[in-house]
Each structure stands twice: as C-alpha cells, then as structure tokens.
Amino acid sequence: KTSLDDKESSGINAEYGVERREQLESLRRVCIPSTTFLLVNVLTESGQDAAVVELADYLASEQYQLYTLFTKEELRRFLVRVYESSIRCGCDPLGFNEPVAEEQLAEDN
C-alpha cells in the first residue's frame, strides 16, 4: 500500500465514524424517550411509583445527560408523570424522601 492508499482509507473510516455517530445519536433520540415512557407505564401499572420518581434522577443526571435526548414536550409529559407518581407514593414532587403534607394531597384531588 502507498501512503495515498492509507490516507484514502483513513478518510473513509473517519467519514464512516461520523456517519455512525450521527446514526447512533438519532437512534438514542428516538429510543430513549419512548423506552422511558414505556418504563413509566410499566412501573405505574405495577404500583412502583417511587421507582418512577427515582427514574427522574437518572434523566436529570449531568453524568448521563439523558434529558438532552428529550424534546421540551416529552420532558413536560415526563415531569407530569413524575409529579403524579410522587403524589401517589407520598414522596415530595421533587423526589426527596419527605412525605407530602396531607393538605397538599387534598388540594390536588
């Protein structure tokens, strides 16, 4: 092989790498939000509302930055589901382990 062949080969590999990264990012933008909502549905239906609230911690994590994969509307819908689950399990709507005051429960119903 000549050095020209090496340059062409590395250019093809670099182009493939960029294309592959874009494909994976697109796949993540579609699959992570839809899988998250499926998981929220399963957890809610099985009475695991505290796990839904805990899931919000993973989405909000700066380490994983999963929140960047959601549209504003998807985030809004997710936060509504987290809020509803937090009320049902008696957690603070922000996910802290403090019980929600009885007055707040009465106001929400």
Gaussian input, Z-matrix of N, CA and C with variables (Angstrom, degrees):
# hf/3-21g

backbone

0 1
 N
 C     1     B1
 C     2     B2     1     A1
 N     3     B3     2     A2     1     D1
 C     4     B4     3     A3     2     D2
 C     5     B5     4     A4     3     D3
 N     6     B6     5     A5     4     D4
 C     7     B7     6     A6     5     D5
 C     8     B8     7     A7     6     D6
 N     9     B9     8     A8     7     D7
 C    10    B10     9     A9     8     D8
 C    11    B11    10    A10     9     D9
 N    12    B12    11    A11    10    D10
 C    13    B13    12    A12    11    D11
 C    14    B14    13    A13    12    D12
 N    15    B15    14    A14    13    D13
 C    16    B16    15    A15    14    D14
 C    17    B17    16    A16    15    D15
 N    18    B18    17    A17    16    D16
 C    19    B19    18    A18    17    D17
 C    20    B20    19    A19    18    D18
 N    21    B21    20    A20    19    D19
 C    22    B22    21    A21    20    D20
 C    23    B23    22    A22    21    D21
 N    24    B24    23    A23    22    D22
 C    25    B25    24    A24    23    D23
 C    26    B26    25    A25    24    D24
 N    27    B27    26    A26    25    D25
 C    28    B28    27    A27    26    D26
 C    29    B29    28    A28    27    D27
 N    30    B30    29    A29    28    D28
 C    31    B31    30    A30    29    D29
 C    32    B32    31    A31    30    D30
 N    33    B33    32    A32    31    D31
 C    34    B34    33    A33    32    D32
 C    35    B35    34    A34    33    D33
 N    36    B36    35    A35    34    D34
 C    37    B37    36    A36    35    D35
 C    38    B38    37    A37    36    D36
 N    39    B39    38    A38    37    D37
 C    40    B40    39    A39    38    D38
 C    41    B41    40    A40    39    D39
 N    42    B42    41    A41    40    D40
 C    43    B43    42    A42    41    D41
 C    44    B44    43    A43    42    D42
 N    45    B45    44    A44    43    D43
 C    46    B46    45    A45    44    D44
 C    47    B47    46    A46    45    D45
 N    48    B48    47    A47    46    D46
 C    49    B49    48    A48    47    D47
 C    50    B50    49    A49    48    D48
 N    51    B51    50    A50    49    D49
 C    52    B52    51    A51    50    D50
 C    53    B53    52    A52    51    D51
 N    54    B54    53    A53    52    D52
 C    55    B55    54    A54    53    D53
 C    56    B56    55    A55    54    D54
 N    57    B57    56    A56    55    D55
 C    58    B58    57    A57    56    D56
 C    59    B59    58    A58    57    D57
 N    60    B60    59    A59    58    D58
 C    61    B61    60    A60    59    D59
 C    62    B62    61    A61    60    D60
 N    63    B63    62    A62    61    D61
 C    64    B64    63    A63    62    D62
 C    65    B65    64    A64    63    D63
 N    66    B66    65    A65    64    D64
 C    67    B67    66    A66    65    D65
 C    68    B68    67    A67    66    D66
 N    69    B69    68    A68    67    D67
 C    70    B70    69    A69    68    D68
 C    71    B71    70    A70    69    D69
 N    72    B72    71    A71    70    D70
 C    73    B73    72    A72    71    D71
 C    74    B74    73    A73    72    D72
 N    75    B75    74    A74    73    D73
 C    76    B76    75    A75    74    D74
 C    77    B77    76    A76    75    D75
 N    78    B78    77    A77    76    D76
 C    79    B79    78    A78    77    D77
 C    80    B80    79    A79    78    D78
 N    81    B81    80    A80    79    D79
 C    82    B82    81    A81    80    D80
 C    83    B83    82    A82    81    D81
 N    84    B84    83    A83    82    D82
 C    85    B85    84    A84    83    D83
 C    86    B86    85    A85    84    D84
 N    87    B87    86    A86    85    D85
 C    88    B88    87    A87    86    D86
 C    89    B89    88    A88    87    D87
 N    90    B90    89    A89    88    D88
 C    91    B91    90    A90    89    D89
 C    92    B92    91    A91    90    D90
 N    93    B93    92    A92    91    D91
 C    94    B94    93    A93    92    D92
 C    95    B95    94    A94    93    D93
 N    96    B96    95    A95    94    D94
 C    97    B97    96    A96    95    D95
 C    98    B98    97    A97    96    D96
 N    99    B99    98    A98    97    D97
 C   100   B100    99    A99    98    D98
 C   101   B101   100   A100    99    D99
 N   102   B102   101   A101   100   D100
 C   103   B103   102   A102   101   D101
 C   104   B104   103   A103   102   D102
 N   105   B105   104   A104   103   D103
 C   106   B106   105   A105   104   D104
 C   107   B107   106   A106   105   D105
 N   108   B108   107   A107   106   D106
 C   109   B109   108   A108   107   D107
 C   110   B110   109   A109   108   D108
 N   111   B111   110   A110   109   D109
 C   112   B112   111   A111   110   D110
 C   113   B113   112   A112   111   D111
 N   114   B114   113   A113   112   D112
 C   115   B115   114   A114   113   D113
 C   116   B116   115   A115   114   D114
 N   117   B117   116   A116   115   D115
 C   118   B118   117   A117   116   D116
 C   119   B119   118   A118   117   D117
 N   120   B120   119   A119   118   D118
 C   121   B121   120   A120   119   D119
 C   122   B122   121   A121   120   D120
 N   123   B123   122   A122   121   D121
 C   124   B124   123   A123   122   D122
 C   125   B125   124   A124   123   D123
 N   126   B126   125   A125   124   D124
 C   127   B127   126   A126   125   D125
 C   128   B128   127   A127   126   D126
 N   129   B129   128   A128   127   D127
 C   130   B130   129   A129   128   D128
 C   131   B131   130   A130   129   D129
 N   132   B132   131   A131   130   D130
 C   133   B133   132   A132   131   D131
 C   134   B134   133   A133   132   D132
 N   135   B135   134   A134   133   D133
 C   136   B136   135   A135   134   D134
 C   137   B137   136   A136   135   D135
 N   138   B138   137   A137   136   D136
 C   139   B139   138   A138   137   D137
 C   140   B140   139   A139   138   D138
 N   141   B141   140   A140   139   D139
 C   142   B142   141   A141   140   D140
 C   143   B143   142   A142   141   D141
 N   144   B144   143   A143   142   D142
 C   145   B145   144   A144   143   D143
 C   146   B146   145   A145   144   D144
 N   147   B147   146   A146   145   D145
 C   148   B148   147   A147   146   D146
 C   149   B149   148   A148   147   D147
 N   150   B150   149   A149   148   D148
 C   151   B151   150   A150   149   D149
 C   152   B152   151   A151   150   D150
 N   153   B153   152   A152   151   D151
 C   154   B154   153   A153   152   D152
 C   155   B155   154   A154   153   D153
 N   156   B156   155   A155   154   D154
 C   157   B157   156   A156   155   D155
 C   158   B158   157   A157   156   D156
 N   159   B159   158   A158   157   D157
 C   160   B160   159   A159   158   D158
 C   161   B161   160   A160   159   D159
 N   162   B162   161   A161   160   D160
 C   163   B163   162   A162   161   D161
 C   164   B164   163   A163   162   D162
 N   165   B165   164   A164   163   D163
 C   166   B166   165   A165   164   D164
 C   167   B167   166   A166   165   D165
 N   168   B168   167   A167   166   D166
 C   169   B169   168   A168   167   D167
 C   170   B170   169   A169   168   D168
 N   171   B171   170   A170   169   D169
 C   172   B172   171   A171   170   D170
 C   173   B173   172   A172   171   D171
 N   174   B174   173   A173   172   D172
 C   175   B175   174   A174   173   D173
 C   176   B176   175   A175   174   D174
 N   177   B177   176   A176   175   D175
 C   178   B178   177   A177   176   D176
 C   179   B179   178   A178   177   D177
 N   180   B180   179   A179   178   D178
 C   181   B181   180   A180   179   D179
 C   182   B182   181   A181   180   D180
 N   183   B183   182   A182   181   D181
 C   184   B184   183   A183   182   D182
 C   185   B185   184   A184   183   D183
 N   186   B186   185   A185   184   D184
 C   187   B187   186   A186   185   D185
 C   188   B188   187   A187   186   D186
 N   189   B189   188   A188   187   D187
 C   190   B190   189   A189   188   D188
 C   191   B191   190   A190   189   D189
 N   192   B192   191   A191   190   D190
 C   193   B193   192   A192   191   D191
 C   194   B194   193   A193   192   D192
 N   195   B195   194   A194   193   D193
 C   196   B196   195   A195   194   D194
 C   197   B197   196   A196   195   D195
 N   198   B198   197   A197   196   D196
 C   199   B199   198   A198   197   D197
 C   200   B200   199   A199   198   D198
 N   201   B201   200   A200   199   D199
 C   202   B202   201   A201   200   D200
 C   203   B203   202   A202   201   D201
 N   204   B204   203   A203   202   D202
 C   205   B205   204   A204   203   D203
 C   206   B206   205   A205   204   D204
 N   207   B207   206   A206   205   D205
 C   208   B208   207   A207   206   D206
 C   209   B209   208   A208   207   D207
 N   210   B210   209   A209   208   D208
 C   211   B211   210   A210   209   D209
 C   212   B212   211   A211   210   D210
 N   213   B213   212   A212   211   D211
 C   214   B214   213   A213   212   D212
 C   215   B215   214   A214   213   D213
 N   216   B216   215   A215   214   D214
 C   217   B217   216   A216   215   D215
 C   218   B218   217   A217   216   D216
 N   219   B219   218   A218   217   D217
 C   220   B220   219   A219   218   D218
 C   221   B221   220   A220   219   D219
 N   222   B222   221   A221   220   D220
 C   223   B223   222   A222   221   D221
 C   224   B224   223   A223   222   D222
 N   225   B225   224   A224   223   D223
 C   226   B226   225   A225   224   D224
 C   227   B227   226   A226   225   D225
 N   228   B228   227   A227   226   D226
 C   229   B229   228   A228   227   D227
 C   230   B230   229   A229   228   D228
 N   231   B231   230   A230   229   D229
 C   232   B232   231   A231   230   D230
 C   233   B233   232   A232   231   D231
 N   234   B234   233   A233   232   D232
 C   235   B235   234   A234   233   D233
 C   236   B236   235   A235   234   D234
 N   237   B237   236   A236   235   D235
 C   238   B238   237   A237   236   D236
 C   239   B239   238   A238   237   D237
 N   240   B240   239   A239   238   D238
 C   241   B241   240   A240   239   D239
 C   242   B242   241   A241   240   D240
 N   243   B243   242   A242   241   D241
 C   244   B244   243   A243   242   D242
 C   245   B245   244   A244   243   D243
 N   246   B246   245   A245   244   D244
 C   247   B247   246   A246   245   D245
 C   248   B248   247   A247   246   D246
 N   249   B249   248   A248   247   D247
 C   250   B250   249   A249   248   D248
 C   251   B251   250   A250   249   D249
 N   252   B252   251   A251   250   D250
 C   253   B253   252   A252   251   D251
 C   254   B254   253   A253   252   D252
 N   255   B255   254   A254   253   D253
 C   256   B256   255   A255   254   D254
 C   257   B257   256   A256   255   D255
 N   258   B258   257   A257   256   D256
 C   259   B259   258   A258   257   D257
 C   260   B260   259   A259   258   D258
 N   261   B261   260   A260   259   D259
 C   262   B262   261   A261   260   D260
 C   263   B263   262   A262   261   D261
 N   264   B264   263   A263   262   D262
 C   265   B265   264   A264   263   D263
 C   266   B266   265   A265   264   D264
 N   267   B267   266   A266   265   D265
 C   268   B268   267   A267   266   D266
 C   269   B269   268   A268   267   D267
 N   270   B270   269   A269   268   D268
 C   271   B271   270   A270   269   D269
 C   272   B272   271   A271   270   D270
 N   273   B273   272   A272   271   D271
 C   274   B274   273   A273   272   D272
 C   275   B275   274   A274   273   D273
 N   276   B276   275   A275   274   D274
 C   277   B277   276   A276   275   D275
 C   278   B278   277   A277   276   D276
 N   279   B279   278   A278   277   D277
 C   280   B280   279   A279   278   D278
 C   281   B281   280   A280   279   D279
 N   282   B282   281   A281   280   D280
 C   283   B283   282   A282   281   D281
 C   284   B284   283   A283   282   D282
 N   285   B285   284   A284   283   D283
 C   286   B286   285   A285   284   D284
 C   287   B287   286   A286   285   D285
 N   288   B288   287   A287   286   D286
 C   289   B289   288   A288   287   D287
 C   290   B290   289   A289   288   D288
 N   291   B291   290   A290   289   D289
 C   292   B292   291   A291   290   D290
 C   293   B293   292   A292   291   D291
 N   294   B294   293   A293   292   D292
 C   295   B295   294   A294   293   D293
 C   296   B296   295   A295   294   D294
 N   297   B297   296   A296   295   D295
 C   298   B298   297   A297   296   D296
 C   299   B299   298   A298   297   D297
 N   300   B300   299   A299   298   D298
 C   301   B301   300   A300   299   D299
 C   302   B302   301   A301   300   D300
 N   303   B303   302   A302   301   D301
 C   304   B304   303   A303   302   D302
 C   305   B305   304   A304   303   D303
 N   306   B306   305   A305   304   D304
 C   307   B307   306   A306   305   D305
 C   308   B308   307   A307   306   D306
 N   309   B309   308   A308   307   D307
 C   310   B310   309   A309   308   D308
 C   311   B311   310   A310   309   D309
 N   312   B312   311   A311   310   D310
 C   313   B313   312   A312   311   D311
 C   314   B314   313   A313   312   D312
 N   315   B315   314   A314   313   D313
 C   316   B316   315   A315   314   D314
 C   317   B317   316   A316   315   D315
 N   318   B318   317   A317   316   D316
 C   319   B319   318   A318   317   D317
 C   320   B320   319   A319   318   D318
 N   321   B321   320   A320   319   D319
 C   322   B322   321   A321   320   D320
 C   323   B323   322   A322   321   D321
 N   324   B324   323   A323   322   D322
 C   325   B325   324   A324   323   D323
 C   326   B326   325   A325   324   D324

   B1=1.4579
   B2=1.5185
   B3=1.2830
   B4=1.4572
   B5=1.5167
   B6=1.3105
   B7=1.4625
   B8=1.5213
   B9=1.3438
   B10=1.4616
   B11=1.5238
   B12=1.3406
   B13=1.4587
   B14=1.5291
   B15=1.3301
   B16=1.4634
   B17=1.5238
   B18=1.3287
   B19=1.4647
   B20=1.5172
   B21=1.3367
   B22=1.4638
   B23=1.5193
   B24=1.3126
   B25=1.4600
   B26=1.5193
   B27=1.3217
   B28=1.4619
   B29=1.5214
   B30=1.3360
   B31=1.4649
   B32=1.5111
   B33=1.3338
   B34=1.4706
   B35=1.5166
   B36=1.3299
   B37=1.4641
   B38=1.5230
   B39=1.3222
   B40=1.4642
   B41=1.5210
   B42=1.3325
   B43=1.4654
   B44=1.5252
   B45=1.3284
   B46=1.4551
   B47=1.5277
   B48=1.3272
   B49=1.4591
   B50=1.5151
   B51=1.3230
   B52=1.4687
   B53=1.5252
   B54=1.3211
   B55=1.4662
   B56=1.5267
   B57=1.3122
   B58=1.4703
   B59=1.5268
   B60=1.3330
   B61=1.4642
   B62=1.5229
   B63=1.3324
   B64=1.4601
   B65=1.5267
   B66=1.3391
   B67=1.4648
   B68=1.5274
   B69=1.3265
   B70=1.4680
   B71=1.5218
   B72=1.3219
   B73=1.4712
   B74=1.5254
   B75=1.3210
   B76=1.4596
   B77=1.5290
   B78=1.3019
   B79=1.4616
   B80=1.5222
   B81=1.3192
   B82=1.4740
   B83=1.5330
   B84=1.3453
   B85=1.4687
   B86=1.5175
   B87=1.3075
   B88=1.4613
   B89=1.5347
   B90=1.3195
   B91=1.4688
   B92=1.5253
   B93=1.3111
   B94=1.4767
   B95=1.5362
   B96=1.3367
   B97=1.4649
   B98=1.5313
   B99=1.3303
   B100=1.4643
   B101=1.5242
   B102=1.3233
   B103=1.4638
   B104=1.5249
   B105=1.3191
   B106=1.4647
   B107=1.5218
   B108=1.3284
   B109=1.4671
   B110=1.5232
   B111=1.3289
   B112=1.4658
   B113=1.5257
   B114=1.3252
   B115=1.4565
   B116=1.5302
   B117=1.3248
   B118=1.4696
   B119=1.5256
   B120=1.3316
   B121=1.4679
   B122=1.5223
   B123=1.3259
   B124=1.4705
   B125=1.5239
   B126=1.3300
   B127=1.4644
   B128=1.5284
   B129=1.3155
   B130=1.4635
   B131=1.5252
   B132=1.3135
   B133=1.4696
   B134=1.5233
   B135=1.3213
   B136=1.4632
   B137=1.5319
   B138=1.3427
   B139=1.4571
   B140=1.5129
   B141=1.3128
   B142=1.4608
   B143=1.5314
   B144=1.3115
   B145=1.4585
   B146=1.5302
   B147=1.3083
   B148=1.4671
   B149=1.5313
   B150=1.3278
   B151=1.4659
   B152=1.5301
   B153=1.3353
   B154=1.4725
   B155=1.5247
   B156=1.3274
   B157=1.4640
   B158=1.5274
   B159=1.3128
   B160=1.4638
   B161=1.5306
   B162=1.3172
   B163=1.4610
   B164=1.5305
   B165=1.3237
   B166=1.4670
   B167=1.5251
   B168=1.3250
   B169=1.4726
   B170=1.5252
   B171=1.3255
   B172=1.4627
   B173=1.5258
   B174=1.3250
   B175=1.4630
   B176=1.5148
   B177=1.3240
   B178=1.4640
   B179=1.5238
   B180=1.3207
   B181=1.4593
   B182=1.5251
   B183=1.3198
   B184=1.4635
   B185=1.5263
   B186=1.3166
   B187=1.4612
   B188=1.5323
   B189=1.3336
   B190=1.4597
   B191=1.5318
   B192=1.3066
   B193=1.4652
   B194=1.5279
   B195=1.3248
   B196=1.4647
   B197=1.5255
   B198=1.3156
   B199=1.4593
   B200=1.5236
   B201=1.3161
   B202=1.4635
   B203=1.5254
   B204=1.3233
   B205=1.4673
   B206=1.5219
   B207=1.3255
   B208=1.4598
   B209=1.5224
   B210=1.3299
   B211=1.4577
   B212=1.5260
   B213=1.3005
   B214=1.4678
   B215=1.5221
   B216=1.3126
   B217=1.4657
   B218=1.5302
   B219=1.3233
   B220=1.4650
   B221=1.5228
   B222=1.3236
   B223=1.4689
   B224=1.5180
   B225=1.3251
   B226=1.4666
   B227=1.5310
   B228=1.3418
   B229=1.4704
   B230=1.5302
   B231=1.3227
   B232=1.4567
   B233=1.5249
   B234=1.3227
   B235=1.4684
   B236=1.5240
   B237=1.3166
   B238=1.4692
   B239=1.5223
   B240=1.3237
   B241=1.4659
   B242=1.5323
   B243=1.3342
   B244=1.4677
   B245=1.5253
   B246=1.3217
   B247=1.4670
   B248=1.5295
   B249=1.3258
   B250=1.4687
   B251=1.5311
   B252=1.3203
   B253=1.4662
   B254=1.5218
   B255=1.3284
   B256=1.4636
   B257=1.5225
   B258=1.3105
   B259=1.4634
   B260=1.5286
   B261=1.3374
   B262=1.4645
   B263=1.5259
   B264=1.3218
   B265=1.4727
   B266=1.5277
   B267=1.3463
   B268=1.4583
   B269=1.5083
   B270=1.3185
   B271=1.4663
   B272=1.5171
   B273=1.3069
   B274=1.4492
   B275=1.5259
   B276=1.3416
   B277=1.4661
   B278=1.5321
   B279=1.3230
   B280=1.4614
   B281=1.5236
   B282=1.3446
   B283=1.4507
   B284=1.5067
   B285=1.3259
   B286=1.4528
   B287=1.5184
   B288=1.2942
   B289=1.4573
   B290=1.5149
   B291=1.3142
   B292=1.4542
   B293=1.5145
   B294=1.3380
   B295=1.4604
   B296=1.5283
   B297=1.3016
   B298=1.4557
   B299=1.5236
   B300=1.3199
   B301=1.4587
   B302=1.5264
   B303=1.3307
   B304=1.4543
   B305=1.5242
   B306=1.3609
   B307=1.4593
   B308=1.5226
   B309=1.3388
   B310=1.4501
   B311=1.5249
   B312=1.3185
   B313=1.4439
   B314=1.5297
   B315=1.3328
   B316=1.4557
   B317=1.5225
   B318=1.3300
   B319=1.4702
   B320=1.5074
   B321=1.3231
   B322=1.4569
   B323=1.5120
   B324=1.3156
   B325=1.4745
   B326=1.4507
   A1=110.24
   A2=114.72
   A3=118.88
   A4=109.09
   A5=115.48
   A6=119.02
   A7=111.32
   A8=117.68
   A9=121.34
   A10=110.15
   A11=116.22
   A12=120.56
   A13=110.99
   A14=116.38
   A15=120.97
   A16=111.16
   A17=116.45
   A18=120.41
   A19=111.11
   A20=116.67
   A21=120.23
   A22=110.19
   A23=116.35
   A24=121.32
   A25=111.19
   A26=118.25
   A27=120.30
   A28=110.47
   A29=118.58
   A30=121.36
   A31=111.39
   A32=117.10
   A33=121.76
   A34=109.39
   A35=116.90
   A36=120.56
   A37=111.21
   A38=117.38
   A39=120.97
   A40=109.97
   A41=116.72
   A42=120.72
   A43=110.15
   A44=116.49
   A45=121.18
   A46=110.06
   A47=116.87
   A48=120.81
   A49=111.97
   A50=117.37
   A51=121.36
   A52=109.73
   A53=116.10
   A54=120.61
   A55=110.55
   A56=116.04
   A57=120.73
   A58=111.12
   A59=117.69
   A60=121.07
   A61=110.95
   A62=117.21
   A63=121.14
   A64=111.19
   A65=116.41
   A66=120.44
   A67=111.18
   A68=115.84
   A69=120.08
   A70=111.50
   A71=117.19
   A72=120.72
   A73=110.69
   A74=116.59
   A75=121.21
   A76=110.53
   A77=116.25
   A78=121.48
   A79=111.10
   A80=116.67
   A81=120.65
   A82=110.93
   A83=117.08
   A84=120.94
   A85=111.83
   A86=117.61
   A87=121.31
   A88=110.55
   A89=116.10
   A90=120.64
   A91=114.48
   A92=118.47
   A93=120.03
   A94=110.55
   A95=119.92
   A96=117.75
   A97=112.85
   A98=118.04
   A99=118.82
   A100=111.30
   A101=117.69
   A102=121.03
   A103=110.67
   A104=116.70
   A105=120.76
   A106=110.51
   A107=117.00
   A108=119.73
   A109=111.61
   A110=117.74
   A111=119.71
   A112=110.59
   A113=116.65
   A114=121.48
   A115=110.85
   A116=117.19
   A117=120.64
   A118=109.70
   A119=117.13
   A120=120.28
   A121=111.58
   A122=117.07
   A123=121.12
   A124=110.32
   A125=116.86
   A126=120.35
   A127=111.19
   A128=116.97
   A129=120.75
   A130=110.45
   A131=116.32
   A132=120.27
   A133=112.54
   A134=116.95
   A135=120.27
   A136=112.19
   A137=116.40
   A138=120.54
   A139=114.79
   A140=117.53
   A141=121.41
   A142=110.20
   A143=115.29
   A144=120.56
   A145=112.64
   A146=117.90
   A147=120.15
   A148=110.48
   A149=117.27
   A150=120.60
   A151=111.05
   A152=116.60
   A153=120.11
   A154=109.17
   A155=116.34
   A156=120.86
   A157=109.51
   A158=117.23
   A159=121.43
   A160=111.20
   A161=116.80
   A162=121.13
   A163=111.39
   A164=116.39
   A165=120.51
   A166=110.98
   A167=117.64
   A168=120.79
   A169=111.20
   A170=116.58
   A171=119.65
   A172=111.05
   A173=116.06
   A174=118.82
   A175=111.71
   A176=117.35
   A177=121.55
   A178=112.96
   A179=117.15
   A180=121.92
   A181=111.92
   A182=115.50
   A183=120.71
   A184=110.77
   A185=116.67
   A186=120.56
   A187=110.84
   A188=117.40
   A189=121.34
   A190=112.66
   A191=117.71
   A192=124.51
   A193=112.82
   A194=115.95
   A195=120.05
   A196=112.04
   A197=117.00
   A198=121.00
   A199=111.92
   A200=117.94
   A201=120.81
   A202=112.15
   A203=117.08
   A204=121.55
   A205=112.42
   A206=116.97
   A207=122.32
   A208=110.47
   A209=115.92
   A210=119.38
   A211=107.97
   A212=117.35
   A213=120.64
   A214=110.59
   A215=117.03
   A216=121.05
   A217=110.76
   A218=117.92
   A219=120.88
   A220=110.79
   A221=116.89
   A222=119.97
   A223=111.11
   A224=116.44
   A225=120.26
   A226=110.01
   A227=116.42
   A228=120.20
   A229=111.05
   A230=116.54
   A231=120.05
   A232=110.96
   A233=116.68
   A234=120.15
   A235=112.18
   A236=117.20
   A237=120.08
   A238=109.44
   A239=116.75
   A240=120.44
   A241=111.20
   A242=116.86
   A243=120.83
   A244=109.61
   A245=116.54
   A246=120.83
   A247=110.16
   A248=117.05
   A249=120.82
   A250=111.07
   A251=116.58
   A252=120.48
   A253=111.42
   A254=116.52
   A255=119.57
   A256=110.53
   A257=116.59
   A258=119.80
   A259=109.81
   A260=117.25
   A261=120.34
   A262=112.48
   A263=117.96
   A264=119.02
   A265=112.43
   A266=116.67
   A267=119.77
   A268=113.54
   A269=117.42
   A270=121.64
   A271=109.20
   A272=114.38
   A273=120.04
   A274=107.33
   A275=119.21
   A276=120.64
   A277=113.87
   A278=117.31
   A279=119.99
   A280=111.70
   A281=116.17
   A282=120.20
   A283=115.30
   A284=117.51
   A285=119.40
   A286=109.17
   A287=117.74
   A288=121.61
   A289=114.01
   A290=117.32
   A291=119.90
   A292=109.15
   A293=117.72
   A294=119.14
   A295=110.98
   A296=115.49
   A297=121.52
   A298=108.00
   A299=116.26
   A300=121.23
   A301=109.89
   A302=116.25
   A303=121.59
   A304=112.44
   A305=116.88
   A306=120.14
   A307=110.68
   A308=117.27
   A309=120.68
   A310=110.60
   A311=117.23
   A312=120.36
   A313=110.96
   A314=115.90
   A315=120.78
   A316=110.88
   A317=117.15
   A318=120.76
   A319=111.92
   A320=117.77
   A321=121.80
   A322=112.15
   A323=118.03
   A324=120.88
   A325=111.18
   D1=145.18
   D2=176.18
   D3=-95.27
   D4=168.09
   D5=178.53
   D6=-65.01
   D7=-26.56
   D8=176.54
   D9=-66.06
   D10=-41.86
   D11=177.04
   D12=-61.57
   D13=-40.23
   D14=178.30
   D15=-62.23
   D16=-42.75
   D17=-179.95
   D18=-64.80
   D19=-42.38
   D20=178.68
   D21=-64.16
   D22=-42.96
   D23=-179.74
   D24=-63.47
   D25=-43.62
   D26=-179.92
   D27=-69.44
   D28=-32.24
   D29=176.10
   D30=-65.35
   D31=-40.61
   D32=177.72
   D33=-65.17
   D34=-44.41
   D35=179.16
   D36=-62.75
   D37=-40.66
   D38=179.40
   D39=-65.54
   D40=-42.38
   D41=179.15
   D42=-63.91
   D43=-42.62
   D44=177.84
   D45=-62.25
   D46=-40.59
   D47=-179.65
   D48=-63.06
   D49=-42.16
   D50=178.31
   D51=-64.73
   D52=-45.75
   D53=-179.87
   D54=-62.19
   D55=-42.39
   D56=-179.60
   D57=-64.70
   D58=-42.16
   D59=177.28
   D60=-61.36
   D61=-41.00
   D62=178.18
   D63=-64.36
   D64=-40.25
   D65=177.41
   D66=-62.64
   D67=-45.21
   D68=179.90
   D69=-64.23
   D70=-40.44
   D71=178.39
   D72=-63.57
   D73=-42.19
   D74=178.10
   D75=-63.23
   D76=-42.84
   D77=178.15
   D78=-62.42
   D79=-42.51
   D80=178.37
   D81=-63.14
   D82=-41.40
   D83=-179.12
   D84=-63.69
   D85=-27.61
   D86=178.70
   D87=-88.59
   D88=-49.44
   D89=-170.06
   D90=-76.60
   D91=-40.18
   D92=-175.90
   D93=-63.96
   D94=-49.99
   D95=178.60
   D96=-62.39
   D97=-44.21
   D98=-178.13
   D99=-66.20
   D100=-38.95
   D101=177.30
   D102=-66.55
   D103=-36.91
   D104=178.04
   D105=-61.78
   D106=-45.26
   D107=179.61
   D108=-67.19
   D109=-35.85
   D110=174.61
   D111=-62.75
   D112=-42.99
   D113=178.51
   D114=-63.45
   D115=-42.65
   D116=177.79
   D117=-59.72
   D118=-42.84
   D119=178.79
   D120=-61.64
   D121=-45.59
   D122=-179.80
   D123=-63.39
   D124=-46.50
   D125=-179.17
   D126=-63.73
   D127=-40.73
   D128=-179.93
   D129=-66.14
   D130=-47.13
   D131=-179.19
   D132=-63.90
   D133=-28.10
   D134=-179.66
   D135=-94.24
   D136=8.57
   D137=175.51
   D138=75.61
   D139=20.85
   D140=-178.67
   D141=-102.07
   D142=57.58
   D143=-176.81
   D144=-63.96
   D145=-32.95
   D146=178.59
   D147=-63.44
   D148=-32.94
   D149=178.02
   D150=-69.14
   D151=-31.48
   D152=176.14
   D153=-64.75
   D154=-43.34
   D155=178.75
   D156=-63.69
   D157=-40.41
   D158=178.69
   D159=-65.42
   D160=-34.75
   D161=178.34
   D162=-59.28
   D163=-33.12
   D164=178.29
   D165=-60.64
   D166=-32.80
   D167=177.62
   D168=-62.48
   D169=-39.91
   D170=179.42
   D171=-67.37
   D172=-41.32
   D173=179.44
   D174=-66.45
   D175=-33.78
   D176=-177.66
   D177=-83.86
   D178=-9.11
   D179=-175.67
   D180=-61.75
   D181=129.94
   D182=174.75
   D183=-69.73
   D184=-25.55
   D185=179.79
   D186=-65.14
   D187=-44.99
   D188=-176.61
   D189=-94.58
   D190=-28.58
   D191=179.97
   D192=51.65
   D193=39.37
   D194=179.35
   D195=-66.44
   D196=-27.25
   D197=179.45
   D198=-58.86
   D199=-24.27
   D200=-179.45
   D201=-71.35
   D202=-14.10
   D203=-178.64
   D204=-88.63
   D205=-7.23
   D206=-176.94
   D207=-100.43
   D208=144.80
   D209=171.02
   D210=-75.36
   D211=167.37
   D212=178.12
   D213=-60.13
   D214=-40.38
   D215=179.65
   D216=-65.78
   D217=-41.22
   D218=177.90
   D219=-63.83
   D220=-41.68
   D221=177.34
   D222=-63.29
   D223=-41.62
   D224=178.52
   D225=-60.17
   D226=-47.92
   D227=179.87
   D228=-62.09
   D229=-40.34
   D230=179.58
   D231=-63.80
   D232=-45.14
   D233=-179.10
   D234=-64.95
   D235=-32.68
   D236=174.64
   D237=-63.60
   D238=-43.91
   D239=179.42
   D240=-64.47
   D241=-39.06
   D242=177.70
   D243=-63.91
   D244=-43.78
   D245=179.38
   D246=-60.33
   D247=-47.32
   D248=179.74
   D249=-60.28
   D250=-42.91
   D251=179.02
   D252=-65.83
   D253=-37.74
   D254=-178.92
   D255=-65.94
   D256=-35.98
   D257=177.54
   D258=-67.28
   D259=-44.88
   D260=-178.99
   D261=-63.74
   D262=-36.62
   D263=-176.96
   D264=-91.82
   D265=-2.37
   D266=177.92
   D267=78.97
   D268=17.13
   D269=177.63
   D270=-88.48
   D271=160.30
   D272=171.13
   D273=-64.29
   D274=139.01
   D275=-179.01
   D276=-58.12
   D277=-20.01
   D278=177.50
   D279=-88.98
   D280=1.00
   D281=175.65
   D282=93.81
   D283=3.24
   D284=177.01
   D285=-75.14
   D286=159.58
   D287=-174.83
   D288=-85.04
   D289=16.85
   D290=177.28
   D291=-85.20
   D292=135.16
   D293=179.62
   D294=-66.83
   D295=148.47
   D296=177.10
   D297=-76.82
   D298=138.00
   D299=-179.83
   D300=-62.45
   D301=143.81
   D302=179.25
   D303=-57.96
   D304=-35.32
   D305=179.63
   D306=-61.63
   D307=-38.70
   D308=-179.30
   D309=-67.53
   D310=-39.22
   D311=177.10
   D312=-60.91
   D313=-41.67
   D314=179.37
   D315=-65.47
   D316=-38.98
   D317=178.93
   D318=-65.65
   D319=-36.31
   D320=-177.13
   D321=-74.07
   D322=-22.21
   D323=-178.91
   D324=-94.92

